[in-house]
């Protein structure tokens, strides 16, 4: 097998606590704790029972994104994340996603410097680990203005020749109201026309509301992949649409358990068996191995142990990760 493929991991969740600790001190960031082990608990999901909800997870990301808010910190983070993925897991296809505007201190830092720093980290890692095909996905945010999101896509297109391979949108919905995905449709189309891959965070939580969002995203944004998408398992029509559109879901089992998106291991098993039986394509990911205190091989072991997937189905999901990767060109950026 051509190593492992990890398509859904956030830069803010992919860097070990010891590296973040050093980066925070190097930049003189005032931390709310003085002891390293307290800090480790601050920047990871340290309770094995998980977090109460996604808002609590956002509080953890607040700290990792703040620490990564300088060119040197972003470069170090990307370099360390790629090297660590290959050394510990044998990951040979890796996509790292991050929002550059959440790392420029509210406009204090130049956005291009942040992005170019990430690209430098990518370049350094490619010299050290030539076995790895890695790329960067720039993320828009549902709490941002339309102009802010436009700028992120413009930057993604501008740096696409240097390792930016796709765009995404995530983040909480303002006031927990329904997000209007038509507001980003022109930018998504522009990114697609420029040859970038499109993956959208949707269908992770929210019940019927979340399921409706999956349908809207499929219709309005026509993504190549969907981050999470687990709520589609409760809807035969949605699964048919996913299957026919050949959209690949990026499923993160441990993350879904820790955020209570899935109640327990029985729910994880039910989701995977339903997708297999309905021909929905998916790949396995961590969401952020350091923050979630898991690794890709742990995810595979979990799915095997609980009977969610057989070994051949795991191998197929991993092979699909390589095929669906934007780094390797396995997507339909030019489809109409």
C-alpha positions, 0 to 999 in steps of 0.5 A: 500500500502507498502509505496512509492518506490523511485529507482532513486535518487542521493545522491548529490541531496537528502540532504537538503541545511541546512545539506549541509551548516553545512557539508561544514562549518565543513570541512572548504570548501571555498564556493563562497557565505557567506549567507545561502540563496545564498548557497541554490540557489547554490546547488538546481535548484532554478529557477522554469524555470529550468536549460539551460541544463544538463551541468548546472545541473552538475555545481550544482552537483559539489558543492554537491559532493565536500561537500560530499567528506569526510567519515563523510559527506558521512555517514551523507548524506546517513543517512539523505537522508534515514530518510528524505525520510521516514519521509516526504514521507513514502518511504519504498523502497529507492535506493541511487546512487552515484559515490565514486570517485567523493567524494575522492578528486581526490584520496586524500581520500581512496575509501573504506573509502568513501564507508564504510562511506556510508554503516555506514549511511545505517546501522544507518538509518536501526536501526532508520527506520526498516520500510525502505528497502534501498540500495546503487548503485555505479556509473561509469562515462562516462568521466572516464578511463576504469580502474577507472570504473573497480575499481568502479565495483570491489568495488561494488562487494566487498561490495555487502554483506553490502548493495551495490545492483547495478551499474550504469553509467552516466555523460556527454559524452566526447566531446559530442561524442557517448559513447562506451558502449562496453568499460564497458560491461565486468564490467557490466557482472561481476557485474551481475554475482556477483548478482548486479542489473544493471541500466543505465542512457540513453535516457534522451536527445539527440534526435535521438542520444539518442534513438540510445543509448537506443538501444545500451545499451539494446543490449550490456549491457542488463540492468534490469532498465534504468534511464530516457529512455524517448526518447524511447517514439518516437520509436515503435521498442525500446518500443517493445524491452523494453517490451519484455526484461521487462526493467523498466524505472525510470522516473523523471518528474519534473527533465525532465521538469527542465532540458528541457529534456521534453518541457512542461507538455503536453510532460510529458503526451504524454510520459507516455500515450505512454508508458502505451499504448505500455506496457512499464514498468516504475516507478516514481522517483525524481532524487534528491528531495532536488536539484529539490525542489520536492518530490515523492508525488509531482511527483504523484500529478503532473502526476494526475493533468495533466492527465498523469496517473490515480490513479490505474496506479500510484499505479501500477507504485509504486508497480512496484517500490517495485518489481523492486528494487534491494534491494528487489531482484526484478530483473534478475541478473542471467539472460543469 
